[in-house]
Amino acid sequence: MVKPTLEVEVDGLTYKNPFLLGSGPPGTNARVIAKAFDLGWGGVVAKTISLDSSKVSNVAPRYAKLKARQSKEVIGFENIELISDRPYEIWLEEFRELKKQYPDHRVIASVMEEYNKEAWQRIITEVQETGVDAFELNLSCPHGLPERKMGAAMGQSPEIVKEVTGWVMEVAKIPVWAKMTPNVTDITQPAQAAFDSGVQGVAAINTILSVIGVDLKTLRPQPTVEGHTVPGGYSCQAVRPIALRHVMEIGRKFYGKMSISGIGGIETAADAAQFIALGSSTVQLCTGAMLRGYKIAEELNRELLAYMEEMGFADLTEFRGKALEYFSTHANLVERQKAAKIAKAGERNRDNNWTTDGIQKETDELTTN
């Protein structure tokens, strides 16, 4: 039996494994990015940068947790953190140094700029000269300086997405991913706009705009900064079903046409495998790494290999996108069930089996997991 491999080729680049540190605090400088490479991550999407860091002022505290009622496990996480407040010139130096030290590891620069063609084309041109492997365009941060028309303020408009990605593709010489916001009705519309401009892939999803809770003793919303707050980005395992739905929708329309980097609530290899089955070539962890540490890369790699060996998959392509064909319409499900019932002669209609004292039993019988 051939031993499976986690190595994957995406947009002409080879990754040692599909696990990437997502853009955010885990990739806040070259030192921690280097640490991630040493611990086995396939790549790192650095914290988002812009040309003028002096306009970025982070506050503290800026995180809040949602815990399960019984176990106190962290199931949801909100942040009001902005993009990098470190000088742009320092990032250029650190990108160059990282690629000298780790030429075979993938450094992906996450960039965000104002609605200005000159600014976008300048940052793309200068950053790619450092030797980074690819770009992720942050068109999706839900609280990322919307007053400057940045982040989700761009990503929620397919017209602006098409225009901005068009500016980028005029000067980009390396692969480009557009990071999608889930704070839209139909995520395939901005994805289509990015595709039309020629980007090689999309990353999905960014965080969900949220208010994680209110302290009922003080009546202050969380996280509280001098008694006040703003809505922030929601992440962690509670968002995974929503992220899977968005990736599925993108996958059904674009799988095989552009790459997908899946993001949202991934903490285990099993989580990652679900995104891959829905069409993701790579998967990103940000909150998961913040809560569990950089060292989980070894566990992720080991457990994904074990799953593949158990299933007989030689590489990721053998199960990537394979779950997409099993999504249909409700009308089609009804027809399929009718056909199955006809095939099973004598089976009674389940709708007639409900009883006043057996609803829990009936619910269990109609549940698949």
N, C-alpha and C positions, 0 to 999 in steps of 0.2 A: 504494500500500500504506500502510495506517495505521500510524504509528509507535507501538509498544507503550508502555504506561505501567506503572509499578510502583506507582502509587497504589492503595491498597486500603482498603476500609471494613470495619471489624471492630467489632461490637457498638455500632454507631452512631457510631464515631469514625473519622475519616479519617487514615490514615498516609501520609506521602510515599513510603514504600517499606516492604517487609515486614521489613527488617533491624533488629532490636533488640539493644542490648547487654543481655546477661543479668545477672541480679542477682549481684553479687560484687565483687571488687576493681575492675573497670573503672568501676563506678558508685559509688565510695566517698565522693564529696562533690559539691557543686554545681559546683565549678570543672571537674572532669573530665567531668561530665555535659554542661556547656555546650560543652566542647571536642568531645565526641562529636557534638552537634547541628551544630556548625560544620563538622564533617568529613563530614556526610552521612548519619548514622544516622537511621532512621525513628522511633526512640523509644529510651528507656532505661528498663530496670527497675532502679531504684536498689538499692543494697545493703540487705539486710534490716534493718529496725529493730524495736526493742521499746521498751516504756515505760521500762524501767530498764536503762540501758546499764552501770551500775556492776556488774552481775552478769556482764558479758561481759569476759573476759580472754583475748586472743589471745596465742599464743606464737610464737617464731621459733627456727629455721626451721619453716615450716609447709607447704612444697611438696616434692614429689618427682616426678621424671620417669622414664618408661619409654621407652627408646630402641631403635630397630631395631638388630638385631645388626650389620648391614653398613653401612648409611648413617648411623647415629647420629641419624636423624630422630626427633623426639619424637612418639611415637604414643600414649602414655598419660601421664596427669598425675593425681597425687593431691594433695588438699589437706586439711588439718585446721583450716582457718580457720573461725572462728565468725562470727556476724552482726556488724553494726556496733557498735563500742564507743564511738561518738561520742554525745554527749548528745542525747536525744530532742528537746529544745527547739530545738537548733541545726538539726536536720533540718526541723522545722516552718518555721523561718525560711528555710531554703534552698529548700524546696519552693515557698514563696510567691515568692521572688525568681526562681527558674527560670521559673515560669509568667508572671511579668511580662516577663521578657526574651525568652522563647520561647513565646508564646501558641499558635503553630501547630505546636509539636513536642509529642510525647506523653511525658509523665512518668508512669511507673507506679510506685507505691509498693509495695514488698515488705514485708509485715509478718509478724511471728511473735510469738505470745504464749503464756503458760502456759494450762493448762486451766481458764480462768476467764472466765465470760461477761462480767462487768463490765469486765475488762481488754480483751478483744477489742472490745467495743462502744465503749469509750472511745477506743481507738487509731483505729478506723475513723472515728468521728465527728470527732475532732480533725484527723486527717490529711486527710480529704476537704475540710475547710473551707479548706485551703491552696490549693485549686484544682487538685490533681493530677487526671490524666485517668482513672485506673483503679487498681485494686488487684490485686496478686498475693499470694495467701495462701501463705506458706511452711509447708506441711504435710509437708515432704519431706526436709529436710536430714538426711543419714544420721548425722551426728555432732553435730547442733545441739542440744546440751544435753538429751539424752534423759532425764537424771536429773530434769529439770523438766517432763517430758512434753511437750517441744516438738519441732518438726520431724517427722521420720519416725515418732517415737513416736506422733504423732497420725495421720499419713497412712496408717499401716499398718492402722488400724482404721476400716473403713467406717462403723461406728456413731458413732465420735468425729468423723470427717470430716463426717457429716451434721449432727451436733449443732453443731459449731463453725461450719460454713458457714451453718447456720440462724441462729446468733446474728448473724453478719456481715450476712446479707441482711435482717435486721430493721431495720438502720440505714443500710445502704449506699445511696447515691443515684447512684453511678457504677458502671461495669462492674467485675465481680469475676471473676478467674481463680483457680482452685485449682491449685496446683503439685503434681504427682503424683510420688510416689516409685516408682522401679523395683524397690525392695527388697520386692516382694510377689509372690505367685503369679499373681494375676489383676488387672491394673491397671484393668480395667473396673469392678471392684467399688467402689473408692473414687471413681472417676469417676462412677459411677451415684449414689453417695451425694451428691456435690457437685451433680450435675444435679438430683436430687430436691429439694435445698434452694433451687434457683433461680439458681445462679451462671450467668453468661453464657458462661464458657469454662473450659478447663483448659490448663495449661502442662505439657509432658512432654518429657523427663524431667529430674528432678534427678539428682545424681550417684549412682554405685553404690558401696555400702559395700565397701571393699577394703583389702588390704595390698599395697602396690605392690612390695615386695621386702625382702630382708635382705642387708645387707653381710656377705659371707662372711669378711672379714678380722676384723671386730669382733663378728659375730653380732648386730648391732643392727638392728632393723627400721627402715625409712625412712618418713617423715622423722624423724630422731632429735632429740629435745629432752632434753638432759641424760642421754642414753643410753636414753631410753624414748620410746614413742609410743602412739598409739591408732589403730584403724582409721579410715580417712578416706574422702573422696568421690572416686571415680574418674571422670575425664572425658577429653576429647581424642578424636582420630579413631578410636581403637580401640573406643570405646563406640557409635559411630554405628549399626552394624547392630542393636544391642540397642535403641537409641532408636527406630530406624525400625520395629522390630517392635512396640514399645509404642504408638507413634503410629498404626500400622496398626490395632491392636486397638481403640484408642479411636475411630479414624475409622470403622471398619466398623460400630460400634454407635451413634455419636453424630454422625457428619458430617451437617451440615444442621440439627442440633438445638442444638448449642453450638459455639463457636469453639475452635480448637486452636492453641496457640503451640508450635511444635516446637523441641526443644532436644536437643543431644547430638552432639558431634563435628563440628559444622558449621564448616568453615574456608573453603569456596569456594562460588561461586554454584551449581555443580553439586550440591554437598551440599545446599544449601538447596532447590533445585528438587525433589529427591527427597522432602523432607519436605512440600513443597507438593503434590506429586502424590499424597501419602497423606492429604491433607486439612488441612494446616496453613495458616492464614491469615497468620500471621507466623512468623518464625523468630528464635531467639535465639543469640547467640554470647557466650561468656564466656571460656573457656580459649583459644579461637581468637584473640580480641582480645588476651588477655594475652601470647600467644606471637608474634603477628604485628603487633600495634599497632592503634591506633584508625583509622589511615589506610586499612585494608583496606576500609572502607565504600565508597570510590570504586570499587575493583576489583569488589566484590560487586555493586554497582548496575550497573556497565558490563557485566559478563559475564552477569548475569541478563537484561538487556535484549537482549544479543546472542543469547542462547539463544532468547528469545521471538520475536525477529525472524526467526531461522532457521526456527523451527517455525510461524510464522504466527499466533502468539497475540497478541491485542490487549491483553489484561490477564491478571492472575493467575487470575481465575475460570475462564478457558478451559482450564486444565489442572489446577486444584486438585481434588484428590480423584479424579482420573481413573484412577489406578492401583489404587484399592481394589477395583474389580470383578474384577480379575484374580487375586485370592486365593481359594482354594477348599480342598477337602479332598484328602487323598492318594487316597482312593477315587475321587473325581471325576477326578483326574489320570490314574489307571489307565484309567478308562472313556474319557476323551478320547483317550488314546494308543491304546487298542484300536481306536477308531473311525477314527483317522488311519491306522493300519496296514492296516485293512480297505480303506480308500480307496486305499491304495498297493499295488496287487496285486503279489504276488511278493516283497514285502520280507521278509527273513529276520528271525527273532526275535533281537534283539541279545544276549540272554542266552546264546545258543549260540556267540557269536563270540569269547568270551574265550580267550586262549591264554596259556601259561605265560611266554612271553617278550614278550608284547605288552600287558601291563597298563597301562603308562604311556600308550601310544597309545590304548587303549580308554578310559582315564580322561579323556584330553584330548577325545575324541570325545563324551563324555557330560557335558562341562562347557560352560556357556553363555557364560563370559566369560574 
